Each structure stands twice: as structure tokens, then as C-alpha cells.
Amino acid sequence: MIQIRRIVCPIDFSPTAQHALDYAAELARSSNAELVLLHVIPDFDYPIRGLGMAQAFPHLRAEMHTRAKEQLAAVQQKLKDVKSTLELRDGVAHDAILDCAKALKADMIVMGTHGHTGIKHALLGSSAERVVRLSTCPVLTVRSPS
């Protein structure tokens, strides 16, 4: 018998992620599973670092972490009937999602996908596609509601 104990749900606070969260929350409720709300803050590099641009924003990363924690907590508050925890990570989205799922021994990942094809897909890439391809646990992708 398959038992789902922990579900990782990456959230970027977009409508697509919210739609996927609805699925993840319902799965967590019905399985009595823990729902891990994960937000990934991308690494950012300044191409003109030697010119002092990076020093102009010394607290940017800390501010991004503070805002993300606040937004995650607000999302968690709405999930009163679901056992949930918060995860905040830095890095490339698909790598951070896969690392989180592996580290927490997730039984499933539920994430949104924008469903880009063609040139948009080539230019924007797809974190969801990479997660599906590389994950060791099942991945449920939820298309954007629009």
C-alpha cells in the first residue's frame, strides 16, 4: 500500500503556484500527510560587480528572506486544517526543489507549471520539467488555471 506522509509544494506566490497548492493541500488532508511549503530565492549575480553595484544593495538577500518568510507564513495560516511546515532555500529552483524533497524524504512533489511550449519554453525553460525528469519521488504537475 502506498502511503503519502510528506508532500513538498514549491510556491512562488503566483496564481499557478496557488492552484497547485490547492491540489497539494487536498492530497495532504486526505492522506493525513505533512505539507512542506517551499520557496526558493534565486541566486543573483551582478555582471558589473567590480563597479560597486553589489555594495549598493547589501541587505537585499536578507530583505528577500524576510518578505518570503512573511508570505509563506500567510499562506500557512490559510491552511489551518493541514499539518504544514515552511522551507526557504536559495539557489536554482529545480535543484533546490529536488534537494529539499530528497533531504526531507518526501513521498511526492506537487507543483505548478505554466505549460510554455515552443520558443517560450526554449527561452524560459521549465523548472517543472526538470523536476519531473530528475525526481526520485512522484511529481504531480498542475497546469496554470488560465
Long-range contacts (C-beta under 8 A, 24 or more apart in sequence): 3-31, 3-107, 4-31, 4-33, 4-107, 4-108, 5-31, 5-33, 5-34, 5-107, 6-33, 6-34, 6-36, 6-104, 6-105, 6-106, 6-107, 6-108, 7-31, 7-33, 7-34, 7-35, 7-36, 7-106, 7-107, 7-108, 7-109, 7-110, 8-36, 8-38, 8-87, 8-97, 8-100, 8-101, 8-104, 8-106, 8-108, 8-109, 8-110, 9-35, 9-36, 9-37, 9-38, 9-109, 9-110, 9-111, 10-38, 10-39, 10-40, 10-93, 10-97, 10-109, 10-111, 10-112, 10-127, 11-37, 11-38, 11-39, 11-72, 11-75, 12-39, 12-40, 13-39, 13-71, 13-75, 14-112, 15-144, 15-145, 15-146, 16-112, 16-113, 16-114, 16-142, 16-143, 16-144, 16-145, 17-111, 17-112, 18-112, 19-112, 19-142, 19-143, 19-144, 19-145, 20-110, 20-111, 20-112, 20-140, 20-141, 20-142, 21-75, 21-110, 23-110, 23-140, 23-142, 24-110, 24-140, 25-79, 25-82, 27-108, 27-110, 27-140, 28-82, 28-83, 28-84, 29-81, 29-82, 32-83, 33-83, 33-107, 34-83, 34-84, 34-85, 35-79, 35-82, 35-83, 35-84, 35-85, 36-84, 36-85, 36-86, 36-87, 36-100, 36-104, 36-106, 37-72, 37-75, 37-76, 37-84, 37-85, 37-86, 37-87, 38-87, 38-88, 38-89, 38-96, 38-97, 38-100, 39-68, 39-71, 39-72, 39-86, 39-87, 39-88, 39-89, 40-89, 40-90, 40-91, 40-92, 40-93, 40-96, 40-97, 41-65, 41-68, 41-88, 41-89, 41-90, 42-90, 42-91, 42-92, 42-93, 43-90, 43-91, 43-92, 61-90, 93-127, 94-127, 94-130, 94-131, 94-134, 97-127, 97-131, 98-131, 98-134, 98-135, 101-135, 101-136, 101-137, 102-136, 106-137, 107-137, 107-138, 108-137, 108-138, 108-139, 108-140, 109-135, 109-137, 109-138, 109-139, 109-140, 110-139, 110-140, 110-142, 111-139, 111-140, 111-141, 111-142, 112-141, 112-142, 112-143, 112-144, 113-141, 113-142, 113-143, 113-144, 114-144, 115-143, 115-144
